[in-house]
Amino acid sequence: MFKTISDPADYEVRSVIRFLNAKNVKPAEIHRQLVEIDGENVMTDGMVRKWVRQFNDGRTNVHDEARSGRPSVVNEGLVAKKYEKIRENSRFTIRMLCDEFP
């Protein structure tokens, strides 16, 4: 029996797809093997087929591409300020944190 991998990162799953596709393993078999090791929630058969198509079309990167949209408001400065406030008062509440950083 195989040892299961709990909650694999997306890029890890895509790396396996890329590897097995390079070995000419069919998409349905790739999906079957992923489910066998990682469980039913790993990736749909359709998504495996999509990634196989992209790799066959020349894609080599297994990581997510940057997307347009609303930029994140979290930055290094905000994170540093949050940790500073927590160090000042380790008995803070979530409400206090929300009041401090609306």
C-alpha positions in Angstrom: 0.0 0.0 0.0 1.1 3.6 -0.6 1.7 6.3 1.9 -0.7 9.2 1.4 0.5 12.8 1.1 -1.8 15.1 3.0 -2.5 18.5 1.5 0.1 18.6 -1.2 1.0 22.1 -2.6 -0.5 22.8 -6.1 2.9 23.2 -7.7 3.9 19.7 -6.3 0.9 18.1 -8.0 1.6 20.0 -11.2 5.2 18.8 -11.1 4.0 15.2 -10.9 1.6 15.8 -13.8 4.5 17.3 -15.8 6.8 14.3 -15.0 4.2 11.6 -15.8 3.2 13.5 -19.0 6.8 13.5 -20.1 6.8 9.7 -19.6 3.7 9.6 -22.0 1.3 8.5 -19.2 -2.3 9.2 -20.3 -4.2 12.0 -18.4 -6.7 9.5 -17.0 -4.0 7.4 -15.6 -2.2 10.5 -14.1 -5.5 11.4 -12.4 -5.9 7.9 -11.1 -2.4 7.9 -9.6 -2.9 11.3 -8.0 -6.1 10.2 -6.4 -4.5 6.9 -5.2 -1.8 8.9 -3.4 -3.3 12.2 -2.5 -7.0 11.4 -2.1 -10.2 12.4 -3.9 -9.8 16.1 -3.4 -6.4 16.4 -5.1 -7.5 17.7 -8.5 -10.3 16.9 -11.0 -9.7 14.8 -14.1 -10.5 17.9 -16.2 -7.9 20.0 -14.5 -5.3 17.2 -15.0 -6.2 17.2 -18.7 -5.9 21.0 -18.8 -2.4 20.9 -17.3 -1.4 18.1 -19.7 -2.5 20.3 -22.6 -0.5 23.3 -21.3 2.6 21.2 -20.8 2.2 19.7 -24.3 1.9 23.3 -25.7 5.3 24.1 -24.2 4.6 25.3 -20.7 7.4 24.4 -18.3 6.5 26.5 -15.2 4.4 24.6 -12.6 3.8 27.7 -10.4 0.8 30.0 -10.6 1.1 33.0 -12.9 0.5 36.5 -11.5 -3.0 37.7 -12.0 -4.5 41.1 -12.3 -7.0 42.2 -9.7 -7.1 44.0 -6.4 -3.6 44.2 -4.9 -3.0 42.9 -1.4 -3.0 45.5 1.4 -0.6 43.3 3.4 3.0 44.4 3.3 6.2 43.9 5.4 5.6 47.1 7.3 2.0 46.1 8.3 3.2 42.7 9.4 6.0 44.2 11.5 3.6 46.6 13.2 1.2 43.8 14.0 4.0 41.8 15.7 5.2 44.8 17.6 1.7 45.3 19.0 1.4 41.7 20.0 4.8 41.8 21.7 3.6 44.9 23.6 0.5 43.1 24.9 0.5 39.4 24.5 -3.0 39.2 26.0 -4.6 41.1 23.1 -8.0 40.2 21.7 -8.9 40.0 18.1 -11.2 43.0 18.6 -8.2 45.0 19.9 -6.2 44.0 16.9 -9.0 45.0 14.6 -9.3 48.4 16.3 -5.6 48.9 15.9 -5.5 47.9 12.3 -8.8 48.7 10.6 
